[in-house]
């Protein structure tokens, strides 16, 4: 499924009603199963679903690293539901607790966006001397939105960018803000990069689940 579709909307401007076409974003349900057991369902924009799944599972401390995955398969059940089947070495205790325990952190609406436990966050807290020049941060933030095609075309997604070096960066775009980090980081990890020597930029607020994900991925600098 293409992430963008066109629909008719009603606009009111200068006391006049206009019926016009507008480009908006699809949203699908993603069911993730590991070793034959479904462990989570999430809503997502249908783009970079492999990267989203892997980034999410590593941020939740269920999978430690990409090389622990031996099989990955995505199936579109119908136009609104996608299923991911993974075979991997996992943290069984974390997997079993995914839907029953963990700190409920602020997400969009009343739904849960992560189950990362406070103990896991504390265990991942870094003592790091990694630094960047403020000029680099301003430059990259200034270019950020010009590098996000879904945002450019619709204006209705959140974005994240993980910067490795001048020639290497990864973008995540999704309706759900927390998904953007998992997509961007998932891309970097699949490409074999060390995100503990990178910095992460996100659109919008820095809510607790955004910071928790950055900590779990060992990213030393987070900018909004």
Buried (B, 14 or more C-beta within 10 A) or exposed (E): BEBBEEEEEEEEEEEEEEEEEBEBBBBBBBBBBBBEEEBBEBBBBBBBBBBBBBBBBBBBBBBEEBEBBEEBEEEEEEEEEBBBBBBBBBBEEBBBBBEEEBBBBEBBEEEBBBBBBEEBBEEBEEEEEEEBEEEEBEEBBEEBEEBBBBBEBBEBBBBBBBBBEEEEBBBBBBBBBBBBBBBBBBBBBBEEBEBEEBBBBBBEEEBBBBBBBBBBBBBBBBBB
